[in-house]
Amino acid sequence: MKPGRAVAVACLVAVSLVACDRLADRQVEQALTRTRTDLLKSPDLHVVLCGTGTPLPDPARAGACTAIIAGGELVLVDVGPGSWETVDLANLPTAGVSAILLTHFHSDHIGDLGEAVTQSWIAGRTKPLDVYGPPGVAQVVEGFDSAYAFDAAARVAHHRESHMPAAAGRAIAHEVAMPNGDGGALVFDRNGCASPCSASTTRPSRRRSGTGSTSPVARSSCRETPGGARTS
């Protein structure tokens, strides 16, 4: 390639990269301005069903995900495939995600964990994201962190540590010991938003549409705490 043509190509590439950056910045700005940050200041309980699908493909439903907003906290219970897009399009305050509670580790309940961690970080979350779940949650979280490691490193290198702190781009696993019998365990308790869980066991389905599990399943629900918001 002739020197003059090489310079022209390099200029076009540079212009394209700048244009892409500006487009990305514009999209981020638009996303931030439509976000319902007022929900975090509301004294009421807000529950949004962001995914009610099954393991089978459904163009109208994402994988399992419920968003609970109370006491200034935004907690996601499960993050199935496609659910993060629903969370974002619902204009929920994604930078304010406080924690993720995983009831169990079927793919239709954890498929968007990497997106939830990454996209809430991009939206402005400045601390590592707490992820709670039954025994084995550390391995699940570590796997997603590893899968997204190159992406996270590229974002920090491009946007700089001051804009996207590397520590906030990861998740921290918290294993919840499954209670014996009919007892319960407290999974999450912050600013009046508390979530207890009880152990359950799913059985293999006779239908061809899904599979079962004999592993522990945390059935999570939120409740009212003294002086806090009602979260059930």
C-alpha positions in Angstrom: 0.0 0.0 0.0 1.3 3.4 -0.9 2.2 5.8 2.0 -0.5 8.3 1.0 -3.2 5.7 0.9 -2.0 4.2 4.2 -2.3 7.6 5.9 -5.8 8.0 4.5 -6.9 4.6 5.8 -5.5 5.4 9.2 -7.3 8.7 9.3 -10.6 7.0 8.3 -10.1 4.4 11.1 -9.4 7.1 13.6 -12.5 9.1 12.6 -14.6 5.9 12.8 -13.3 5.2 16.3 -14.0 8.7 17.5 -17.5 8.5 16.0 -18.2 5.2 17.7 -17.0 6.6 21.0 -19.3 9.6 20.6 -22.2 7.4 19.7 -21.6 5.2 22.7 -21.4 8.2 25.0 -24.7 9.5 23.5 -26.4 6.2 24.1 -25.1 6.1 27.7 -26.3 9.7 28.3 -29.8 8.8 26.9 -29.9 5.7 29.1 -29.0 7.7 32.2 -31.6 10.4 31.6 -34.4 7.9 31.3 -33.5 6.0 34.4 -36.1 6.0 37.2 -33.7 7.0 40.0 -36.8 8.3 41.9 -37.7 4.7 42.7 -34.7 4.5 45.1 -36.1 7.4 47.1 -39.7 6.1 47.2 -41.0 4.9 50.6 -43.1 2.3 48.8 -42.3 -1.3 47.8 -41.8 -1.8 44.0 -41.8 -5.3 42.5 -41.1 -5.7 38.8 -41.3 -9.1 37.1 -38.5 -8.8 34.6 -38.5 -12.4 33.5 -41.2 -15.0 33.8 -40.1 -17.5 31.1 -39.1 -21.1 31.2 -36.1 -22.9 29.7 -38.0 -23.0 26.4 -37.5 -20.1 24.0 -40.2 -17.5 24.3 -40.1 -14.2 22.3 -42.4 -12.5 24.9 -40.6 -13.5 28.1 -37.1 -13.4 29.4 -35.6 -15.9 31.9 -36.5 -15.8 35.5 -35.9 -12.4 37.2 -37.7 -10.3 39.8 -36.6 -6.8 40.7 -37.4 -5.6 44.3 -36.9 -2.0 45.2 -37.4 -0.9 48.8 -35.5 1.2 51.3 -33.2 2.6 48.7 -32.1 -0.9 47.6 -32.5 -2.6 44.3 -32.3 -6.4 44.6 -32.6 -8.8 41.7 -33.8 -12.3 42.5 -32.4 -14.5 39.7 -31.1 -13.2 36.4 -32.2 -15.6 33.6 -31.2 -15.2 29.9 -32.5 -11.9 28.5 -33.7 -10.5 31.8 -31.1 -7.8 32.1 -32.4 -6.2 28.9 -35.8 -6.1 30.4 -34.5 -4.6 33.6 -32.8 -1.8 31.5 -35.7 -1.2 29.2 -38.0 -0.9 32.3 -35.9 2.2 33.2 -34.9 0.7 36.6 -32.0 2.5 38.3 -29.4 -0.1 37.1 -26.4 1.7 38.7 -28.2 1.2 42.1 -28.3 -2.6 42.0 -27.5 -3.6 45.6 -27.4 -7.4 45.3 -28.4 -10.4 43.3 -30.0 -13.4 45.0 -29.7 -16.7 43.1 -32.3 -19.3 44.1 -30.5 -22.1 42.3 -28.2 -22.7 39.4 -30.3 -23.8 36.5 -29.2 -21.9 33.4 -32.6 -20.2 33.0 -32.0 -18.5 36.4 -28.3 -17.5 36.1 -27.8 -16.9 32.3 -27.5 -13.1 32.6 -25.4 -12.9 35.7 -22.4 -11.6 33.7 -24.5 -9.0 32.0 -26.0 -7.8 35.2 -22.6 -7.4 36.8 -21.1 -5.7 33.7 -24.0 -3.5 32.7 -24.7 -2.2 36.2 -21.0 -1.3 36.4 -21.2 0.5 33.1 -24.2 2.4 34.4 -22.3 3.7 37.3 -22.1 1.2 40.1 -18.8 1.9 42.0 -18.5 -1.1 44.3 -18.3 -4.9 43.7 -21.7 -6.5 43.4 -22.8 -8.9 46.1 -24.3 -12.2 44.9 -26.0 -14.5 47.3 -26.9 -18.1 46.7 -26.8 -21.7 48.0 -23.6 -23.7 48.3 -21.7 -23.5 45.0 -22.4 -19.8 44.4 -18.7 -19.0 44.7 -17.9 -21.3 41.8 -20.7 -19.8 39.7 -19.6 -16.2 40.3 -16.0 -17.1 39.7 -16.9 -18.6 36.4 -18.8 -15.6 35.2 -16.0 -13.2 36.4 -13.5 -15.3 34.5 -15.6 -15.3 31.3 -15.9 -11.5 31.4 -12.3 -10.8 32.5 -11.1 -9.7 29.0 -14.1 -7.5 28.5 -13.6 -5.8 31.9 -9.9 -5.2 31.3 -10.6 -3.6 27.9 -13.2 -1.3 29.4 -10.9 -0.1 32.2 -8.1 0.4 29.7 -10.3 2.5 27.4 -12.3 4.5 30.0 -9.6 4.7 32.7 -9.8 3.6 36.3 -11.2 7.0 37.4 -14.4 6.4 35.2 -14.7 2.7 35.6 -13.0 1.4 38.7 -11.8 -2.2 38.1 -12.9 -3.4 41.5 -16.5 -2.5 40.8 -16.5 -4.7 37.6 -16.6 -7.9 39.6 -19.0 -9.8 41.9 -18.5 -11.1 45.4 -20.1 -14.4 46.2 -21.9 -15.0 49.6 -22.8 -18.5 50.3 -26.1 -19.0 52.3 -26.2 -22.1 54.4 -29.4 -23.9 53.7 -31.5 -24.3 56.9 -32.5 -27.7 58.1 -36.2 -28.7 58.2 -38.7 -25.9 58.0 -36.4 -23.2 59.4 -35.4 -20.1 57.5 -32.2 -18.1 56.9 -31.7 -14.4 56.4 -30.0 -13.8 53.1 -30.0 -10.0 52.7 -30.8 -7.3 55.3 -30.0 -3.7 54.5 -31.7 -0.4 55.0 -35.0 -2.1 56.0 -35.1 -4.4 53.0 -34.7 -7.9 54.3 -34.9 -11.2 52.4 -35.2 -14.5 54.3 -35.1 -17.9 52.5 -36.1 -21.4 53.1 -34.8 -24.6 51.6 -36.7 -26.6 49.0 -35.9 -29.4 46.6 -37.1 -29.6 43.0 -37.8 -33.0 41.4 -37.1 -34.1 37.8 -40.0 -33.1 35.6 -41.9 -35.8 33.6 -42.5 -33.3 30.9 -40.0 -32.9 28.0 -40.0 -29.1 28.4 -37.6 -29.0 31.4 -35.4 -30.8 33.8 -35.4 -31.0 37.6 -32.9 -31.0 40.3 -32.4 -32.7 43.6 -30.0 -30.0 44.8 -31.0 -27.4 47.5 -33.0 -24.4 46.2 -33.3 -21.2 48.1 -36.9 -19.9 48.0 -36.5 -16.2 48.6 -39.1 -13.7 49.7 -38.8 -10.2 51.1 -40.5 -9.2 54.3 -41.2 -6.1 56.5 -38.5 -5.2 59.0 -39.0 -3.0 62.0 -38.9 0.6 60.8 -38.4 -0.5 57.2 -40.4 -0.8 54.1 -42.7 -3.7 53.5 -41.0 -6.0 51.1 -43.3 -8.9 50.6 
